[in-house]
Amino acid sequence: MRLAYVCTDPGVPVFGRKGGSIHVQEVLRRMCARDIEVVLFARRVGGDVPAGLESVSLRRLCKAPSGQTEERERFLLGANDQLRAMLEAEPAFDMIYERHALWSFAAMEYAKEAAIPGVLEVNAPLIDEQQRFRTLTLVDEAGHAAARSFAAAGAVLAVSKPLASWLETRTCAAGRVHVVPNGVDVSRFGSDVRASLPAAGTITIGFLGSLRPWHGVEQLVEAFLRLRHAGHPVRLLIVGDGPMRAQIEHACASESDSVVLTGAVDPVEVPGFLASMDIAVAPYPAMDSFYFSPLKLYEYMAGGKAIVASAVGQVSEVIEDGRTGLLYEPDDGDALCAALARLIEDFWLRSTLAENAKLCAQQEHGWDRVVESILAHAQRCGRAMV
């Protein structure tokens, strides 16, 4: 099989460290392992070729102007012409797989006209997200571009049930939407992984991810400070970076000796940092529509961590309260503190939850299962074209 993987999003460096980058790399890696010939079309590369992706042929798309400007939006809209020409210049593909991006429609329309499976992976309602957290000037044009892409796709893969529901009711993808959650490479989290930052005699509470408002890390910081002031021997380990870092450092100034902020780390370093944690937290706040499929959650599980997480969206589907983790109502600081205190004081509960979570990750959430599902949906939409 010859497959084109398309990522036109300038915010996702395909060989970078972001969650979206890891998703791209893991799917590519499993495709290559199946002897699929992969041609990667990417606007932003972001680093050297990761291990296992040496066989991927890279096609670089033109770089977008910087900044949240109308100029940038019009450039990305017009860049569909370049992508279409590049796809047409290649030997025939058997399948087009695209990570959905604002302004992009050429890949799915090319697949439809070439009568080959076009599979569109959707990770968020991007127009809503852009308007809420960034800037969007050409709103109507963005909606039209998305509609063209959804209409042309043979299958639309949503990473969560809430996102699938959004797609079914608000786009022309209705009837072709399927849920394919994120996964984890369980082999990276074996028993031989050593803790990067061991701390004897202290319970380490950890967080992995970007420091942004919708991750709720400030609620974790508040809970940690309450636990410290109550006399619990705890350390806070935050693995990641983002715009909230200065705010977190300021809040933790009085307990700076017991707080570690690593900044951004390479994916190969993540297992060692997770091995340094006793409890891993996903403190998402309440949201009107929680559409995420959190990579951190699957990595926590694969790393064999006792997990505390807010019961929002897909989190409450993946974590079984009392078996693979402890759930609490989002934005309930008292409940978060109580769950953490319970695990701090109960070694056997921590161990049991961690073992159950690791087994669940191994049995149900590997990236191989994700790619199997992707290819199965591609095969079905291919048959539907005949």
C-alpha positions as CSV (number, residue, x, y, z in Angstrom):
1,M,0.0,0.0,0.0
2,R,1.1,3.5,-0.8
3,L,-0.3,6.1,1.6
4,A,-0.1,9.9,1.8
5,Y,-0.2,11.3,5.3
6,V,-1.2,15.0,5.2
7,C,-0.6,17.5,8.1
8,T,-1.0,21.1,6.8
9,D,-1.3,22.6,10.3
10,P,1.5,25.0,11.0
11,G,0.9,24.5,14.7
12,V,1.7,20.8,14.7
13,P,5.4,20.1,14.1
14,V,5.3,16.5,12.8
15,F,8.7,15.6,14.3
16,G,8.2,17.8,17.4
17,R,7.3,17.3,21.1
18,K,3.7,18.4,21.3
19,G,0.8,16.0,21.9
20,G,-0.3,16.3,18.3
21,S,3.3,15.6,17.2
22,I,3.4,12.4,19.2
23,H,0.1,11.3,17.7
24,V,1.4,11.9,14.2
25,Q,4.6,10.0,14.9
26,E,3.0,7.0,16.6
27,V,0.5,6.5,13.8
28,L,3.2,6.8,11.2
29,R,5.5,4.4,13.1
30,R,2.7,1.7,13.2
31,M,2.0,2.2,9.5
32,C,5.7,1.8,8.6
33,A,5.8,-1.3,10.7
34,R,3.1,-2.8,8.5
35,D,5.3,-2.2,5.4
36,I,3.1,0.6,4.2
37,E,4.9,3.1,2.0
38,V,4.3,6.4,3.6
39,V,4.7,9.8,2.0
40,L,4.3,12.6,4.6
41,F,3.1,16.1,3.5
42,A,3.9,18.5,6.3
43,R,3.9,22.3,6.7
44,R,6.0,22.2,9.9
45,V,8.7,19.6,10.6
46,G,10.1,20.7,13.9
47,G,13.1,18.3,14.4
48,D,15.1,15.4,13.2
49,V,13.4,12.2,11.9
50,P,12.4,10.1,15.0
51,A,13.5,6.5,15.3
52,G,11.3,4.2,13.4
53,L,10.3,6.7,10.7
54,E,13.4,6.6,8.6
55,S,11.5,5.0,5.7
56,V,9.0,7.9,5.6
57,S,9.4,10.1,2.5
58,L,8.9,13.8,3.5
59,R,7.3,16.4,1.3
60,R,7.6,19.9,2.8
61,L,4.7,22.3,2.3
62,C,5.3,26.0,2.0
63,K,5.8,27.9,5.3
64,A,3.0,30.0,6.6
65,P,3.5,33.7,7.6
66,S,3.8,34.1,11.4
67,G,1.2,35.7,13.6
68,Q,-2.5,35.5,14.0
69,T,-3.3,37.6,10.9
70,E,-5.7,37.8,8.0
71,E,-2.6,37.5,5.8
72,R,-1.8,34.1,7.4
73,E,-5.3,32.9,7.0
74,R,-5.5,33.8,3.3
75,F,-2.1,32.2,2.7
76,L,-3.2,28.9,4.2
77,L,-6.5,28.9,2.3
78,G,-4.6,29.5,-1.0
79,A,-2.0,26.8,-0.1
80,N,-4.6,24.2,-1.0
81,D,-3.5,24.7,-4.6
82,Q,0.1,23.8,-3.8
83,L,-0.9,20.7,-1.9
84,R,-3.2,19.6,-4.7
85,A,-0.5,20.0,-7.3
86,M,2.0,18.0,-5.1
87,L,-0.4,15.2,-4.7
88,E,-1.1,15.1,-8.4
89,A,2.6,15.0,-9.2
90,E,3.1,11.8,-7.2
91,P,2.7,8.2,-8.3
92,A,-0.7,6.9,-7.5
93,F,-1.7,6.6,-3.8
94,D,-3.9,3.8,-2.4
95,M,-5.1,6.0,0.5
96,I,-5.0,9.6,1.8
97,Y,-4.9,10.1,5.6
98,E,-5.2,13.6,6.9
99,R,-4.9,15.3,10.3
100,H,-7.7,17.9,10.0
101,A,-6.4,21.5,10.0
102,L,-8.0,24.9,9.5
103,W,-8.3,25.9,5.9
104,S,-7.3,22.5,4.4
105,F,-9.6,20.7,2.0
106,A,-7.4,19.7,-1.0
107,A,-6.3,16.3,0.3
108,M,-9.8,14.9,0.9
109,E,-11.1,16.3,-2.4
110,Y,-8.2,14.8,-4.2
111,A,-8.9,11.4,-2.6
112,K,-12.6,11.6,-3.6
113,E,-11.9,12.5,-7.2
114,A,-9.2,9.8,-7.5
115,A,-11.7,7.3,-6.1
116,I,-9.4,6.2,-3.2
117,P,-10.2,6.1,0.5
118,G,-9.8,9.5,2.1
119,V,-9.7,9.3,5.9
120,L,-9.9,12.5,8.0
121,E,-8.7,12.5,11.6
122,V,-10.4,15.2,13.7
123,N,-8.9,16.1,17.0
124,A,-11.0,19.2,17.9
125,P,-13.7,21.6,16.6
126,L,-11.0,23.8,15.3
127,I,-13.0,26.8,14.3
128,D,-14.6,27.0,17.7
129,E,-11.2,26.5,19.4
130,Q,-9.6,29.2,17.2
131,Q,-12.2,31.7,18.0
132,R,-12.1,31.0,21.7
133,F,-8.4,30.8,22.4
134,R,-6.8,32.6,19.5
135,T,-7.9,34.9,16.6
136,L,-10.0,34.1,13.6
137,T,-10.8,36.8,11.0
138,L,-12.1,34.9,8.0
139,V,-14.8,33.0,9.9
140,D,-17.1,32.2,6.9
141,E,-14.1,31.1,4.7
142,A,-12.9,28.8,7.5
143,G,-16.4,27.2,7.8
144,H,-16.6,26.7,4.0
145,A,-13.1,25.1,3.9
146,A,-14.0,22.7,6.7
147,A,-17.3,21.8,5.1
148,R,-15.5,20.9,1.8
149,S,-13.1,18.7,3.7
150,F,-15.8,16.9,5.7
151,A,-18.0,16.4,2.7
152,A,-15.2,14.9,0.6
153,A,-13.9,12.5,3.3
154,G,-14.8,8.9,3.0
155,A,-14.5,8.4,6.7
156,V,-14.2,11.0,9.5
157,L,-12.4,9.7,12.7
158,A,-13.1,11.6,15.9
159,V,-10.8,11.1,18.9
160,S,-13.7,11.1,21.4
161,K,-17.4,10.5,21.7
162,P,-18.2,14.1,22.5
163,L,-16.3,15.2,19.4
164,A,-18.1,12.6,17.3
165,S,-21.4,13.9,18.5
166,W,-20.4,17.5,17.6
167,L,-19.4,16.3,14.1
168,E,-22.6,14.4,13.6
169,T,-24.8,17.4,14.5
170,R,-22.8,20.4,13.1
171,T,-21.1,19.2,9.9
172,C,-21.8,17.5,6.6
173,A,-19.9,14.5,7.9
174,A,-23.0,13.0,9.5
175,G,-23.2,9.2,8.9
176,R,-19.5,8.8,8.3
177,V,-18.2,9.6,11.8
178,H,-16.4,7.0,13.9
179,V,-14.6,7.2,17.2
180,V,-10.9,6.2,17.3
181,P,-9.4,7.4,20.6
182,N,-5.7,8.1,21.1
183,G,-3.3,5.4,22.3
184,V,0.1,4.8,23.9
185,D,3.3,2.9,23.1
186,V,3.3,0.6,26.1
187,S,6.8,-0.8,25.3
188,R,8.3,2.6,26.3
189,F,7.2,2.1,29.9
190,G,8.8,-1.2,30.9
191,S,9.9,-2.3,34.3
192,D,13.5,-1.4,33.4
193,V,12.8,2.3,33.2
194,R,14.6,4.2,35.9
195,A,13.3,7.3,37.7
196,S,14.9,10.5,36.3
197,L,14.3,12.4,39.6
198,P,14.0,9.9,42.5
199,A,13.0,11.3,45.9
200,A,13.3,8.9,48.8
201,G,10.9,9.4,51.7
202,T,8.6,11.7,49.7
203,I,5.4,11.1,47.7
204,T,5.7,12.7,44.3
205,I,2.5,14.1,42.8
206,G,3.0,14.7,39.1
207,F,1.5,16.3,36.0
208,L,2.5,15.8,32.4
209,G,1.5,18.2,29.7
210,S,1.4,21.8,28.5
211,L,0.7,24.5,31.0
212,R,-2.4,26.0,29.6
213,P,-5.7,27.1,31.2
214,W,-7.8,24.2,29.9
215,H,-5.5,21.6,31.6
216,G,-6.4,22.7,35.1
217,V,-2.8,22.6,36.4
218,E,-3.4,25.6,38.6
219,Q,-6.0,23.5,40.6
220,L,-3.4,20.9,41.1
221,V,-1.0,23.5,42.4
222,E,-3.6,24.7,44.9
223,A,-4.2,21.2,46.1
224,F,-0.5,20.5,46.5
225,L,0.0,23.6,48.6
226,R,-2.9,22.6,50.8
227,L,-1.4,19.1,51.3
228,R,2.0,20.6,52.2
229,H,0.5,23.0,54.7
230,A,-1.4,20.0,56.3
231,G,2.0,18.3,56.8
232,H,1.9,15.7,54.1
233,P,5.5,14.8,52.8
234,V,4.8,15.5,49.1
235,R,6.7,16.9,46.2
236,L,5.2,18.4,43.0
237,L,6.7,17.4,39.7
238,I,5.4,19.2,36.6
239,V,6.7,17.9,33.3
240,G,6.0,20.4,30.5
241,D,5.9,24.1,29.7
242,G,3.5,26.8,28.6
243,P,2.2,30.3,29.2
244,M,1.1,29.5,32.8
245,R,4.6,28.6,34.0
246,A,5.3,32.0,35.6
247,Q,2.0,31.9,37.4
248,I,2.7,28.5,38.8
249,E,6.2,29.4,39.9
250,H,4.8,32.5,41.7
251,A,2.2,30.4,43.4
252,C,4.7,27.8,44.6
253,A,7.4,30.3,45.7
254,S,6.9,29.4,49.4
255,E,7.4,25.7,48.7
256,S,10.0,26.0,45.9
257,D,12.2,23.4,47.5
258,S,9.4,20.8,47.0
259,V,8.5,21.8,43.4
260,V,10.2,20.8,40.1
261,L,9.2,22.3,36.8
262,T,11.2,20.5,34.1
263,G,10.1,22.7,31.1
264,A,9.5,21.0,27.8
265,V,11.1,17.6,27.5
266,D,11.8,15.2,24.6
267,P,9.3,12.3,24.3
268,V,12.1,9.8,25.1
269,E,12.5,11.4,28.5
270,V,8.9,11.1,29.5
271,P,9.1,7.5,30.8
272,G,11.8,8.4,33.2
273,F,9.9,11.4,34.6
274,L,6.7,9.3,35.0
275,A,8.8,6.7,36.9
276,S,9.6,9.5,39.3
277,M,5.9,10.0,40.2
278,D,3.9,8.1,42.7
279,I,0.6,9.8,41.8
280,A,-0.2,11.3,38.4
281,V,-3.0,13.9,38.0
282,A,-5.2,15.0,35.1
283,P,-7.1,18.0,36.8
284,Y,-9.2,19.2,33.8
285,P,-11.7,21.9,34.7
286,A,-15.3,21.7,33.8
287,M,-16.0,22.6,30.2
288,D,-19.1,23.0,28.1
289,S,-17.7,20.4,25.7
290,F,-14.7,18.3,26.6
291,Y,-13.7,16.8,23.3
292,F,-10.1,15.8,24.2
293,S,-8.6,12.3,24.1
294,P,-5.8,13.0,26.6
295,L,-2.5,11.4,25.6
296,K,-1.2,12.0,29.2
297,L,-3.9,9.8,30.5
298,Y,-2.8,6.8,28.5
299,E,0.8,7.5,29.3
300,Y,0.0,7.6,33.0
301,M,-1.7,4.2,32.7
302,A,1.1,2.6,30.7
303,G,3.6,4.0,33.2
304,G,1.8,2.2,36.0
305,K,0.8,5.3,38.0
306,A,-1.9,5.7,40.6
307,I,-4.1,8.3,38.7
308,V,-6.4,11.0,40.0
309,A,-8.5,12.7,37.3
310,S,-11.5,14.9,37.0
311,A,-14.6,13.1,35.7
312,V,-15.0,14.9,32.4
313,G,-15.6,13.7,28.8
314,Q,-13.5,10.7,27.7
315,V,-11.6,10.7,31.0
316,S,-14.5,9.1,32.8
317,E,-14.8,6.5,30.1
318,V,-11.1,5.5,30.2
319,I,-10.6,5.6,34.0
320,E,-12.8,3.2,36.0
321,D,-13.2,4.9,39.4
322,G,-11.7,2.7,42.2
323,R,-10.1,0.2,39.8
324,T,-7.8,2.1,37.4
325,G,-7.8,5.4,39.2
326,L,-9.8,7.8,41.3
327,L,-12.2,10.3,39.8
328,Y,-13.6,13.5,41.3
329,E,-16.0,16.2,40.1
330,P,-14.2,18.9,38.1
331,D,-13.4,22.1,39.8
332,D,-14.0,20.5,43.3
333,G,-10.7,21.4,45.1
334,D,-11.8,19.6,48.3
335,A,-12.5,16.4,46.4
336,L,-9.1,16.6,44.6
337,C,-7.3,17.1,47.9
338,A,-9.2,14.2,49.5
339,A,-8.4,11.9,46.6
340,L,-4.7,12.8,46.8
341,A,-4.6,12.5,50.6
342,R,-6.2,9.1,50.3
343,L,-3.5,7.8,48.0
344,I,-0.7,9.4,49.9
345,E,-1.8,7.5,53.0
346,D,-2.6,4.2,51.4
347,F,0.3,2.4,49.7
348,W,-1.7,-0.6,48.8
349,L,-4.4,1.4,47.0
350,R,-1.7,3.3,45.1
351,S,-0.1,0.0,44.0
352,T,-3.4,-1.7,43.1
353,L,-4.6,1.2,41.0
354,A,-1.3,1.5,39.3
355,E,-1.1,-2.2,38.4
356,N,-4.7,-2.2,37.1
357,A,-4.1,0.9,35.0
358,K,-0.9,-0.6,33.4
359,L,-2.7,-3.8,32.5
360,C,-5.6,-1.9,31.0
361,A,-3.2,0.1,28.9
362,Q,-1.4,-3.0,27.7
363,Q,-4.7,-4.8,26.8
364,E,-6.8,-2.0,25.4
365,H,-4.9,1.2,24.4
366,G,-1.9,0.4,22.3
367,W,-1.2,2.4,19.1
368,D,-1.4,-0.9,17.1
369,R,-5.1,-1.1,17.9
370,V,-5.5,2.6,16.8
371,V,-3.9,1.9,13.4
372,E,-5.9,-1.3,13.0
373,S,-9.0,0.7,13.4
374,I,-7.9,3.4,11.0
375,L,-7.1,0.9,8.3
376,A,-10.4,-1.0,8.9
377,H,-12.4,2.3,8.4
378,A,-10.3,3.0,5.2
379,Q,-11.1,-0.4,3.9
380,R,-14.8,0.0,4.5
381,C,-15.0,3.4,2.8
382,G,-13.0,1.9,-0.1
383,R,-15.6,-0.8,-0.5
384,A,-18.3,1.8,-0.4
385,M,-16.8,3.5,-3.4
386,V,-17.1,0.4,-5.6
